[in-house]
């Protein structure tokens, strides 16, 4: 019965997209909105049938939410005078608290056990992605604030998604967790300084203000999560089960709010922005992998560094854009980067999962 429902969902998805595209080509794009939204939702349901594709279901739901925000932005900007943008910072704090509850002080032991891998991973991350971001922003021809958003996502630390992708890719999970933890702790200092260096010519950067913004959005919630994990882990099972769901919903809502706010800009420069963000992400994987090769690291560690360099904390970047008062412009690139990163990361993990590291195979 369940398989039949999945099949019906896939058929409905194909039908929705076919009719939506026909309407778009006929010049009735406005009427195609509900069909695009329904198509993404049906496709997400249909993908749940396949073990290979089910990992993309969440990203497809994000696409449905983004399509809804593009077609009906008025519902995601404010309600009875309350601006939804005010929810972005609290949502990020909740997500970071959830990240903290999934960590422990043992995650930092890897700095001692794997100093070379951690140093190369963190250094490569904060060198490669900002440089690529600055280069793409300079070549883009975008308005300064939108270009600065490309640099912002490049200057952000790693996200927890990189740990999941590293696990699926048969990379070094312990190294991945440690690099994420270290880059996150360094972010309050390094991210503002990198933004001042690379994005200062595009927008005004207040370094001290940004340091405090990152501290209150990331460091304090993660510290609270670590304390919770130390003393209450397992005692609030409902919270342990709820946090991943809350985090996913929180990220989706943040992306929707930013999409609605920046709708006009996205409709103008959307395709080129998506292309540049995709190039940014793919070059991060590639150069990250070869930075590991350059220092003669194992295949597992090279995969780990590739993923850690290429995947960013888009939620934090979105929150910083909001704190800068430039959510509808600086926040666009981070909002696009998140869903694309999940797609490319999942594809890369699937590819590497089928190709066990050579040293392990031997």
C-alpha positions as CSV (number, residue, x, y, z in Angstrom):
1,X,0.0,0.0,0.0
2,X,2.8,2.4,0.9
3,X,4.7,1.7,-2.3
4,X,1.5,2.4,-4.3
5,X,1.2,5.8,-2.5
6,X,4.8,6.6,-3.4
7,X,4.2,5.7,-7.0
8,X,1.1,7.9,-7.1
9,X,3.1,10.8,-5.7
10,X,5.7,10.4,-8.4
11,X,3.1,10.4,-11.1
12,X,1.4,13.5,-9.6
13,X,4.8,15.2,-9.4
14,X,5.5,14.6,-13.1
15,X,2.0,15.8,-14.0
16,X,2.4,19.0,-11.9
17,X,5.7,19.9,-13.4
18,X,4.5,19.2,-17.0
19,X,1.5,21.4,-16.6
20,X,3.5,24.1,-14.7
21,X,6.1,24.2,-17.5
22,X,3.5,24.4,-20.2
23,X,1.8,27.3,-18.4
24,X,5.2,29.1,-17.9
25,X,6.1,28.8,-21.6
26,X,2.6,30.0,-22.5
27,X,3.3,33.2,-20.5
28,X,1.1,32.3,-17.5
29,X,3.9,31.9,-14.9
30,X,1.8,33.4,-12.2
31,X,-0.8,30.5,-12.5
32,X,1.9,27.9,-12.4
33,X,3.0,28.6,-8.8
34,X,0.7,26.1,-7.0
35,X,1.7,23.4,-9.5
36,X,5.5,23.9,-8.9
37,X,4.9,23.9,-5.1
38,X,2.7,20.7,-5.4
39,X,5.3,19.1,-7.7
40,X,8.1,19.5,-5.3
41,X,6.0,18.2,-2.4
42,X,4.9,15.2,-4.3
43,X,8.4,14.5,-5.5
44,X,9.7,14.7,-1.9
45,X,7.1,12.1,-0.9
46,X,7.9,9.9,-3.9
47,X,11.7,10.0,-3.1
48,X,11.0,8.5,0.3
49,X,10.5,5.2,-1.4
50,X,14.1,4.9,-2.5
51,X,17.0,4.4,-0.1
52,X,19.2,6.2,-2.6
53,X,16.9,9.3,-3.1
54,X,15.2,9.7,0.3
55,X,18.1,11.9,1.5
56,X,17.0,14.5,-1.0
57,X,13.4,14.7,0.3
58,X,14.2,17.4,2.8
59,X,15.9,19.5,0.2
60,X,12.9,19.2,-2.1
61,X,10.7,20.4,0.7
62,X,13.0,23.4,1.0
63,X,12.5,24.0,-2.8
64,X,8.7,23.8,-2.2
65,X,9.0,26.4,0.6
66,X,11.2,28.7,-1.5
67,X,8.7,28.4,-4.4
68,X,5.9,29.4,-2.0
69,X,7.9,32.4,-0.7
70,X,8.6,33.5,-4.3
71,X,4.9,33.3,-5.4
72,X,3.4,34.5,-2.1
73,X,6.0,36.6,-0.4
74,X,3.4,38.7,1.5
75,X,2.7,35.8,3.8
76,X,6.3,35.4,5.0
77,X,7.2,39.0,5.7
78,X,5.0,40.0,8.6
79,X,1.8,39.2,10.4
80,X,-0.3,42.0,12.0
81,X,2.8,44.2,12.2
82,X,5.1,41.5,13.6
83,X,8.1,41.1,11.2
84,X,9.1,37.5,10.8
85,X,12.7,38.6,10.3
86,X,12.9,39.0,14.1
87,X,12.7,35.2,14.4
88,X,15.9,34.6,12.5
89,X,18.4,35.1,15.4
90,X,16.3,33.1,18.0
91,X,16.0,30.3,15.4
92,X,19.7,30.2,14.8
93,X,20.3,30.1,18.6
94,X,18.0,27.1,18.9
95,X,19.7,25.4,16.1
96,X,23.1,26.0,17.6
97,X,21.9,24.8,21.0
98,X,20.9,21.6,19.2
99,X,24.4,21.4,17.7
100,X,25.8,21.8,21.2
101,X,23.6,19.0,22.6
102,X,25.0,16.6,20.0
103,X,28.6,17.5,20.9
104,X,30.8,16.9,24.0
105,X,34.3,17.9,25.1
106,X,35.6,14.7,23.6
107,X,35.0,16.2,20.2
108,X,37.9,18.6,20.9
109,X,40.3,15.8,21.8
110,X,40.9,15.3,18.1
111,X,43.0,18.4,18.1
112,X,45.6,16.5,20.2
113,X,45.1,13.2,18.4
114,X,45.1,14.6,14.8
115,X,46.8,18.0,15.0
116,X,48.0,17.9,11.3
117,X,44.5,17.1,9.9
118,X,42.7,19.6,12.1
119,X,45.2,22.4,11.2
120,X,45.1,21.7,7.5
121,X,41.3,21.4,7.5
122,X,40.6,24.6,9.5
123,X,43.3,26.6,7.6
124,X,42.2,25.4,4.2
125,X,38.6,26.2,5.1
126,X,39.2,29.8,6.1
127,X,41.7,30.4,3.2
128,X,40.0,28.7,0.2
129,X,36.4,29.7,0.6
130,X,36.9,33.4,1.4
131,X,39.3,33.7,-1.5
132,X,36.9,32.0,-3.9
133,X,34.0,34.1,-2.6
134,X,36.0,37.3,-3.1
135,X,37.0,36.4,-6.6
136,X,33.4,35.4,-7.6
137,X,31.9,38.5,-6.0
138,X,34.4,40.8,-7.8
139,X,33.6,39.1,-11.2
140,X,29.9,38.9,-10.7
141,X,28.9,42.4,-11.5
142,X,26.2,42.2,-8.7
143,X,25.2,45.2,-6.6
144,X,27.8,45.5,-3.7
145,X,25.5,44.2,-1.0
146,X,24.5,41.0,-2.9
147,X,28.2,40.5,-3.9
148,X,29.1,40.8,-0.2
149,X,26.8,37.9,0.6
150,X,28.9,35.6,-1.6
151,X,31.9,36.6,0.5
152,X,30.0,36.2,3.7
153,X,29.1,32.6,3.0
154,X,32.7,31.9,2.2
155,X,33.9,33.4,5.5
156,X,31.5,31.4,7.6
157,X,32.5,28.3,9.6
158,X,31.5,24.7,8.9
159,X,28.0,23.4,9.6
160,X,26.9,20.2,11.2
161,X,25.7,18.9,7.8
162,X,29.3,18.3,6.9
163,X,29.6,15.7,9.7
164,X,26.6,13.8,8.3
165,X,28.0,13.9,4.8
166,X,31.5,12.8,6.0
167,X,29.9,9.8,7.7
168,X,28.0,8.8,4.5
169,X,31.1,9.3,2.3
170,X,33.1,6.9,4.5
171,X,35.5,9.8,5.4
172,X,37.1,10.4,8.8
173,X,34.1,11.3,11.0
174,X,36.2,12.1,14.1
175,X,38.3,14.5,12.1
176,X,35.2,16.1,10.6
177,X,33.6,16.7,14.0
178,X,36.8,18.2,15.4
179,X,37.3,20.5,12.4
180,X,33.7,21.7,12.7
181,X,34.0,22.3,16.4
182,X,37.3,24.2,16.1
183,X,36.2,26.4,13.1
184,X,33.0,27.2,14.9
185,X,34.9,28.3,18.1
186,X,37.2,30.4,16.0
187,X,34.4,32.0,14.0
188,X,33.8,35.0,16.4
189,X,37.3,36.3,15.6
190,X,38.2,35.0,12.2
191,X,34.9,35.6,10.3
192,X,34.6,39.3,11.2
193,X,38.3,39.9,10.3
194,X,37.9,38.0,7.0
195,X,34.8,40.0,6.2
196,X,36.6,43.3,6.9
197,X,39.5,42.2,4.7
198,X,37.5,40.9,1.7
199,X,34.1,42.5,1.9
200,X,35.1,45.9,3.3
201,X,35.2,47.3,-0.2
202,X,31.6,46.2,-0.8
203,X,29.8,47.0,2.4
204,X,30.6,48.6,5.8
205,X,31.8,46.0,8.3
206,X,31.7,46.6,12.0
207,X,34.1,44.0,13.3
208,X,33.3,44.2,17.0
209,X,29.6,44.2,16.4
210,X,29.9,41.1,14.2
211,X,32.1,39.4,16.8
212,X,29.3,39.9,19.4
213,X,26.6,38.7,16.9
214,X,28.5,35.5,16.3
215,X,29.1,35.0,20.0
216,X,25.5,35.3,21.0
217,X,24.2,33.3,18.0
218,X,26.8,30.5,18.1
219,X,29.1,30.3,21.1
220,X,26.7,30.9,23.9
221,X,24.0,28.5,22.6
222,X,26.6,25.8,21.9
223,X,28.0,26.2,25.4
224,X,24.5,25.8,26.8
225,X,24.1,22.7,24.6
226,X,27.4,21.3,25.8
227,X,26.4,21.8,29.5
228,X,23.0,20.2,28.8
229,X,24.7,17.2,27.1
230,X,27.1,16.9,30.1
231,X,24.5,16.8,32.8
232,X,21.1,16.0,31.3
233,X,21.9,13.9,28.2
234,X,19.4,11.0,28.0
235,X,17.2,12.4,30.7
236,X,15.1,14.4,28.3
237,X,14.7,11.9,25.5
238,X,11.9,13.9,23.9
239,X,14.3,16.9,23.5
240,X,17.0,14.7,22.0
241,X,14.5,13.4,19.4
242,X,13.0,16.8,18.7
243,X,16.1,18.9,18.1
244,X,17.0,17.5,14.7
245,X,13.4,18.1,13.5
246,X,13.4,21.6,15.1
247,X,16.7,22.4,13.4
248,X,15.5,21.3,10.0
249,X,12.3,23.3,10.3
250,X,14.2,26.3,11.6
251,X,16.6,26.3,8.7
252,X,13.7,26.0,6.2
253,X,11.9,28.9,7.8
254,X,15.0,31.1,7.7
255,X,15.5,30.4,4.0
256,X,11.8,31.2,3.3
257,X,11.9,34.5,5.2
258,X,15.0,35.6,3.3
259,X,13.6,34.5,0.0
260,X,10.4,36.5,0.6
261,X,12.4,39.6,1.6
262,X,14.8,39.4,-1.4
263,X,12.2,38.2,-4.0
264,X,12.7,41.1,-6.4
265,X,16.5,40.7,-6.5
266,X,16.2,36.9,-6.8
267,X,13.9,37.2,-9.8
268,X,16.5,39.5,-11.5
269,X,19.8,37.9,-10.7
270,X,18.6,34.4,-9.5
271,X,20.0,32.2,-12.2
272,X,23.5,33.8,-12.2
273,X,23.6,33.8,-8.4
274,X,22.7,30.1,-8.3
275,X,25.5,29.4,-10.8
276,X,28.1,31.4,-8.9
277,X,27.1,29.8,-5.6
278,X,27.3,26.3,-7.2
279,X,30.8,27.1,-8.5
280,X,31.8,28.4,-5.0
281,X,30.6,25.1,-3.4
282,X,32.2,22.8,-6.0
283,X,35.5,24.6,-6.0
284,X,35.5,24.3,-2.2
285,X,35.2,20.5,-2.5
286,X,37.9,20.2,-5.2
287,X,40.5,22.5,-3.7
288,X,39.8,21.1,-0.2
289,X,40.5,17.6,-1.4
290,X,43.7,18.6,-3.1
291,X,44.9,20.6,-0.2
292,X,44.8,17.3,1.7
293,X,46.6,15.5,-1.1
294,X,49.3,18.3,-1.1
295,X,50.2,17.4,2.4
296,X,50.1,13.6,1.7
297,X,47.1,12.9,3.8
298,X,45.2,9.6,3.6
299,X,42.2,9.2,1.2
300,X,39.8,9.3,4.1
301,X,41.3,12.5,5.5
302,X,41.3,14.1,2.0
303,X,37.6,13.4,1.6
304,X,37.0,14.8,5.1
305,X,38.8,18.1,4.3
306,X,37.0,18.4,0.9
307,X,33.7,18.2,2.7
308,X,34.7,20.5,5.5
309,X,36.0,23.1,3.1
310,X,33.0,23.0,0.7
311,X,30.2,23.0,3.2
312,X,29.4,26.2,5.2
313,X,27.1,27.3,8.0
314,X,24.5,29.0,5.9
315,X,22.3,29.6,8.9
316,X,24.9,31.7,10.7
317,X,25.6,33.7,7.5
318,X,21.9,34.4,7.2
319,X,21.7,35.5,10.8
320,X,24.7,37.8,10.3
321,X,23.1,39.3,7.2
322,X,20.0,40.0,9.3
323,X,22.0,41.6,12.1
324,X,23.7,43.8,9.5
325,X,20.2,45.0,8.4
326,X,20.8,43.7,4.9
327,X,18.8,40.4,5.0
328,X,17.2,41.0,1.5
329,X,20.6,41.5,-0.2
330,X,23.6,40.2,1.8
331,X,21.4,37.3,2.9
332,X,20.5,36.0,-0.6
333,X,23.7,34.0,-1.3
334,X,23.6,32.2,2.1
335,X,20.0,31.3,1.5
336,X,20.9,29.8,-1.9
337,X,24.0,28.1,-0.7
338,X,22.3,26.0,1.9
339,X,20.0,23.9,-0.3
340,X,22.6,23.6,-3.1
341,X,25.2,22.4,-0.6
342,X,22.9,19.7,0.7
343,X,22.3,18.4,-2.9
344,X,25.9,18.4,-4.0
345,X,27.1,17.0,-0.6
346,X,24.6,14.2,-0.8
347,X,25.7,13.3,-4.4
348,X,29.3,13.4,-3.4
349,X,28.6,11.2,-0.4
350,X,26.8,8.7,-2.5
351,X,29.7,8.6,-5.0
352,X,32.3,8.1,-2.4
353,X,30.2,5.7,-0.4
354,X,30.4,3.3,-3.4
355,X,34.2,3.7,-3.6
356,X,35.8,2.7,-0.3
357,X,39.1,4.5,0.5
358,X,41.9,2.6,-1.1
359,X,43.9,2.2,2.1
360,X,40.8,0.6,3.8
361,X,40.2,-1.7,0.9
362,X,43.8,-2.9,1.1
